């Protein structure tokens, strides 16, 4: 079971977990393979792996190794 860092917090994920799995766990939302929410609503999330922004099209194919650092950022409206 790999342990990754998500937003500066250590998190254990199942073997062969992907960025898609990490986003689903962090947001508490069910996601489809293309990274869109199963409920059809907006997700408003960006992900960086090891400091590099990862396009949503690669979330389901990017497997996380032990020690990987992710930043998952949610867009909010306001100012």
Phi, psi and omega in degrees: 000113180288146173249122180243166176252119178244116181051048177069016178238128177291133183223128176273134179235158178296158175305145179064022178294146179248173174301322177303316178297318180295319179294316179300316180294317183291320182272343183073024182240145175281130182242148175278169182301333180273004177089359178274148180295140179296335181278357177083353179278171179289150178259315177062046184233141171237148183232135171240133177247121182053039175084359180248129178297133181251120179299145180305328180297345180252000182302315185283343181257358181260106180277142182264130177263159177306131177091357179296141178252126178239147168240123178244115186246131178256131178285138176230149180266147178133186182185000000 
